Amino acid sequence: MSGKPKQIKWLLFAVIIFFIFVMLQVPAAWLISKFYKNNQTLQNVSGNIWRGQADWSKGQLKGSISWKSRPLDLLLMRLGADVEIHSGNTQLQGAVGYGLGKSLIIKSLNGQIAPETLKSIADWQWPNNAVQLKDLSLKYTKQQGFSQADGQLQWAGGELLYIFAQRQDRMNVPSLIGKLADDQGKLQIDVRDPREQKMMNLQLDAELMLDVQLTQRLLMNIPSYEGKAGLDTYVISTRQPMLKGGF
């Protein structure tokens, strides 16, 4: 009698594995057309749920994305895939998951964000150096915001031409290192120079509004700047949407 329950368990396990295998073979293009009827982001979709690729566009940005599913993530009650994203000289690779509560999970994201991609955040003339991402991880839900944030950003800096108060100015941006953390649902990036001196603070809330605070020390890299304050004092604060046109 005890052998039958074990056989039933193994049979159910085999049926579940077979069902997952069949689902992974569903063409990705069919799935997108079925559940993403107003798709204007993905084009030229090929492959299936298990492995595939597509071209994408968002505003002025264009690129490609490829993915390979992570079936074991289903045991954690979420959909997951290893992804690679390209847009010009921007290259990102890491693990992405979508779980219960409409949560977005990013793990071990590495790569670089090129100047032409940074222009989608602010239409300035950025230095030629890309922002380097090292082992970025976070969890995001629209209701609760950010959690489990970790990782580092590095930027070699250079000359930045920007618009402020309707006039163009420039800053000789030093090398910067930003460390990710989360606090009460907000993503925080503490940005310092290689000597661990405070330069700026970035904070992103659940609505993807970005708060930027700049210290006196950073602003002293602007030749025309004449303000006076303690070097660690935040003297400029701004708030704006993270991405143009929303997310």
SULURLIN-V38735 format. One record per backbone hydrogen bond with DSSP energy under -0.5 kcal/mol. CO is the residue of the C=O (numbers start at 0). NH is the residue of the N-H. E is the energy in kcal/mol with one decimal. If there is no record, write none. Layout:
CO,NH,E  CO,NH,E
This chain:
0,3,-0.8  0,4,-0.8  1,5,-0.9  2,6,-2.0  3,7,-2.7  4,8,-2.3  5,9,-2.4  6,10,-2.3  7,11,-2.7  8,12,-2.4  9,13,-2.4  10,14,-2.4  11,15,-2.5  12,16,-2.4  13,17,-2.5  14,18,-2.5  15,19,-2.5  16,20,-2.5  17,21,-2.5  18,22,-2.5  19,23,-2.2  20,24,-0.7  21,24,-1.0  22,25,-1.6  23,49,-2.4  25,48,-1.6  26,30,-1.9  27,31,-2.4  28,32,-2.2  29,33,-1.7  30,34,-2.3  31,35,-2.2  35,38,-1.5  40,56,-1.6  42,54,-2.9  45,52,-1.8  46,27,-1.8  46,28,-0.5  49,68,-2.9  50,47,-2.5  51,66,-2.4  52,45,-2.7  53,64,-2.8  54,42,-2.9  55,62,-2.2  57,60,-2.0  60,57,-2.5  62,55,-2.5  63,85,-2.7  64,53,-2.4  65,83,-2.2  66,51,-1.7  67,81,-2.9  68,70,-0.6  69,72,-1.9  70,73,-1.9  71,74,-1.3  72,75,-1.4  72,77,-1.3  73,76,-1.7  76,99,-0.7  78,97,-2.8  79,69,-2.7  80,82,-0.5  80,95,-2.8  81,67,-1.7  82,93,-1.9  83,65,-2.1  84,91,-2.4  85,63,-2.1  86,89,-2.4  89,86,-2.2  90,111,-2.7  91,84,-3.0  92,109,-2.7  93,82,-2.9  94,106,-2.7  95,80,-2.3  96,104,-2.9  97,78,-2.7  98,101,-0.9  98,102,-0.9  102,98,-2.3  102,104,-0.5  103,139,-2.8  104,96,-3.0  105,137,-2.4  106,94,-2.5  107,109,-0.5  108,135,-2.4  109,92,-2.6  110,132,-2.8  111,90,-1.8  111,113,-0.5  112,130,-2.5  113,116,-1.0  113,117,-1.7  114,118,-1.3  116,119,-1.7  117,120,-1.6  117,121,-1.9  119,243,-1.0  121,123,-2.4  123,125,-1.0  124,160,-2.3  129,131,-0.5  129,155,-0.5  130,112,-2.5  131,153,-2.3  132,110,-1.6  133,151,-1.9  135,108,-2.6  136,149,-2.3  137,105,-2.9  138,146,-2.2  139,103,-3.2  140,144,-2.7  144,140,-2.0  146,138,-2.7  149,136,-2.5  150,179,-2.0  151,133,-2.6  152,177,-2.8  153,131,-3.4  154,175,-3.0  157,172,-2.3  159,161,-0.5  159,170,-2.2  160,124,-2.4  161,163,-0.5  161,168,-2.8  163,166,-1.0  166,163,-2.9  168,161,-2.5  170,159,-2.9  170,172,-1.4  172,157,-1.9  175,154,-2.5  176,191,-2.7  177,152,-3.0  178,189,-2.0  180,187,-3.1  182,185,-1.6  184,145,-2.4  185,182,-2.3  185,187,-0.5  186,203,-2.8  187,180,-2.1  187,189,-0.5  188,190,-0.7  188,201,-2.2  189,178,-1.9  189,191,-0.5  190,198,-2.5  190,199,-1.7  191,176,-3.0  192,195,-2.4  196,192,-1.8  198,214,-2.4  199,190,-2.3  200,212,-2.3  201,188,-2.8  202,210,-3.2  203,186,-2.7  204,207,-2.0  207,241,-2.6  208,204,-1.9  208,210,-0.5  209,239,-2.1  210,202,-2.3  211,237,-2.3  212,200,-2.2  213,234,-2.2  213,235,-1.4  214,218,-2.1  215,219,-1.4  217,220,-1.9  218,221,-2.0  220,171,-2.2  220,222,-0.6  221,224,-1.8  229,215,-0.5  229,232,-1.9  230,216,-2.0  232,215,-1.8  232,234,-0.8  235,213,-2.6  237,211,-2.5  239,209,-3.5  242,245,-1.9
